[in-house]
């Protein structure tokens, strides 16, 4: 039996009295984008993140160059993943605000570091 905690961590319960085993741990990072999908009427919010462990059966990990584009039904999600892949390649990220047709990407300016 699988249980999901409020933070998204998935636990496998093996038997009565046994300690649960962590099988999947998502880690939410900083904000990435927010926009309205006019096709579906929904609002989408994206965050950077990571995950460890075995994903649930309805999801899988893949390299950015191996994204199964045909399996993504939403034009808005394909657009967001395409932008993320390009920003990742160039290590130049921004925050996207808009809808599935038009938007503005606000560049994130790195904080300069210095040694006194």
ChimeraX attribute file (.defattr): number of C-alpha atoms within 10 A of each C-alpha:
attribute: neighborCount
match mode: 1-to-1
recipient: residues
	/A:1	8
	/A:2	13
	/A:3	14
	/A:4	13
	/A:5	9
	/A:6	7
	/A:7	10
	/A:8	13
	/A:9	17
	/A:10	22
	/A:11	18
	/A:12	15
	/A:13	15
	/A:14	12
	/A:15	9
	/A:16	7
	/A:17	7
	/A:18	8
	/A:19	11
	/A:20	16
	/A:21	12
	/A:22	17
	/A:23	16
	/A:24	17
	/A:25	19
	/A:26	15
	/A:27	13
	/A:28	14
	/A:29	11
	/A:30	9
	/A:31	14
	/A:32	18
	/A:33	19
	/A:34	17
	/A:35	21
	/A:36	19
	/A:37	18
	/A:38	12
	/A:39	12
	/A:40	10
	/A:41	8
	/A:42	11
	/A:43	12
	/A:44	14
	/A:45	13
	/A:46	17
	/A:47	14
	/A:48	12
	/A:49	12
	/A:50	10
	/A:51	13
	/A:52	12
	/A:53	12
	/A:54	14
	/A:55	15
	/A:56	11
	/A:57	6
	/A:58	5
	/A:59	8
	/A:60	8
	/A:61	10
	/A:62	9
	/A:63	8
	/A:64	14
	/A:65	8
	/A:66	8
	/A:67	15
	/A:68	11
	/A:69	13
	/A:70	8
	/A:71	8
	/A:72	12
	/A:73	9
	/A:74	15
	/A:75	13
	/A:76	20
	/A:77	16
	/A:78	17
	/A:79	13
	/A:80	17
	/A:81	15
	/A:82	16
	/A:83	14
	/A:84	19
	/A:85	16
	/A:86	13
	/A:87	13
	/A:88	12
	/A:89	10
	/A:90	9
	/A:91	10
	/A:92	13
	/A:93	19
	/A:94	18
	/A:95	15
	/A:96	20
	/A:97	17
	/A:98	14
	/A:99	18
	/A:100	20
	/A:101	13
	/A:102	9
	/A:103	13
	/A:104	13
	/A:105	13
	/A:106	12
	/A:107	11
	/A:108	10
	/A:109	9
	/A:110	8
	/A:111	6
	/A:112	5
	/A:113	6
	/A:114	5
	/A:115	3
	/A:116	3
